[in-house]
Structure formats: structure tokens, C-alpha cells
Amino acid sequence: MTFTSENISEGGAFLKVTNPDMPFHVGDVLDMHFSLPNHPALIRAKGKVIWTTEGRTPDDELLHGFGVQFTDMKEDFRSVIRRFVIENCEI
């Protein structure tokens, strides 16, 4: 499956789904691999679903998706994400 991230940090990410039906549930463990814009490295990590938008009041403005906490990731990959966030952070 492929998802788009709406928010990422070195600790985790929010992954958007196109409809309110969740492909995963709180507690599910995921093997993930992804890349960041303008960065060639394929980042690999394990993550745990820690929350979802499932069951929330329907709202056309609401993004549907789930939050994943990275549970196992090489420090080099964390550094890549940290640098990406710093370079792309809007203050």
C-alpha cells in the first residue's frame, strides 16, 4: 500500500488515506519504507499505529488517516528526517 504523509518528524508520521475506512488499527505494527522529497535515500523503519481518525464525526475538511510512531529506525535515517524537517519547517 502507498500513503501520503501530511506530517512527519523523526518520531513518527501522520499518513493520509482517501476515505474514512482505515486499513490499519491502533496497535498494528508496520514495516515501512519511504522516501522524502528531493532526497534519494529509501528510509526503512518499523512503526506502530498509535491513533486513527476512525470514528470521528464526518467532516469534509477533516483529513482521514492514522498516526504512526517509529519504533525501530537507524539513527542515520532519523538524521535525514531531522534535517528534512529543519529545512522545510514553516515558522
C-alpha positions as CSV (number, residue, x, y, z in Angstrom):
1,M,0.0,0.0,0.0
2,T,1.1,3.6,-0.6
3,F,0.2,6.5,1.5
4,T,1.0,10.2,1.6
5,S,2.4,11.8,4.7
6,E,0.8,15.1,5.8
7,N,3.1,15.5,8.8
8,I,6.5,13.9,9.6
9,S,9.1,14.1,12.4
10,E,11.9,11.9,13.5
11,G,9.5,10.3,15.9
12,G,6.6,9.4,13.6
13,A,4.2,10.5,10.9
14,F,0.6,11.1,10.0
15,L,-0.4,9.1,6.9
16,K,-3.4,10.2,4.9
17,V,-6.0,7.8,3.5
18,T,-8.5,8.8,0.8
19,N,-11.6,7.7,2.7
20,P,-12.7,7.2,6.3
21,D,-12.2,3.4,6.2
22,M,-8.9,2.6,8.0
23,P,-6.6,0.0,6.6
24,F,-4.9,-0.4,10.0
25,H,-5.9,-0.1,13.6
26,V,-4.4,1.2,16.8
27,G,-1.7,-1.3,17.9
28,D,-0.8,-2.6,14.4
29,V,2.9,-2.9,13.7
30,L,4.1,-1.8,10.2
31,D,7.2,-2.4,8.2
32,M,7.7,0.8,6.3
33,H,9.9,2.2,3.6
34,F,9.6,5.6,2.2
35,S,11.5,8.5,0.7
36,L,11.4,12.2,1.3
37,P,11.1,14.9,-1.5
38,N,14.4,15.7,-3.0
39,H,16.3,13.0,-1.1
40,P,17.4,9.8,-2.8
41,A,17.6,7.6,0.2
42,L,15.0,4.9,0.8
43,I,14.2,5.1,4.6
44,R,13.3,1.9,6.3
45,A,11.5,1.7,9.7
46,K,9.2,-0.2,11.8
47,G,6.2,1.7,13.2
48,K,3.2,1.3,15.4
49,V,-0.2,2.8,14.7
50,I,-0.9,4.9,17.8
51,W,-4.1,6.7,16.7
52,T,-6.6,6.9,13.8
53,T,-9.3,9.3,12.6
54,E,-11.8,6.3,12.5
55,G,-15.0,7.1,14.4
56,R,-14.6,10.8,14.3
57,T,-17.5,13.0,13.1
58,P,-17.6,13.1,9.3
59,D,-16.3,16.4,8.1
60,D,-15.4,17.3,4.5
61,E,-12.4,19.4,5.9
62,L,-11.1,16.5,8.0
63,L,-8.1,14.5,6.7
64,H,-8.6,10.8,7.2
65,G,-5.6,8.8,8.3
66,F,-3.5,7.4,11.1
67,G,-0.6,8.3,13.2
68,V,2.5,6.0,13.3
69,Q,5.2,6.2,15.9
70,F,8.6,5.0,14.6
71,T,9.7,2.1,16.8
72,D,12.8,0.9,15.1
73,M,14.9,3.1,12.7
74,K,18.6,3.5,12.1
75,E,20.0,6.7,13.5
76,D,21.2,7.7,10.0
77,F,17.6,7.7,8.8
78,R,16.4,9.7,11.9
79,S,19.1,12.3,11.0
80,V,17.8,12.5,7.4
81,I,14.3,13.2,8.6
82,R,15.5,15.7,11.2
83,R,17.4,17.6,8.6
84,F,14.4,17.5,6.2
85,V,12.1,18.9,8.9
86,I,14.5,21.7,9.8
87,E,15.0,22.6,6.1
88,N,11.2,22.6,5.4
89,C,9.7,23.9,8.6
90,E,7.5,26.9,8.4
91,I,7.7,29.1,11.4
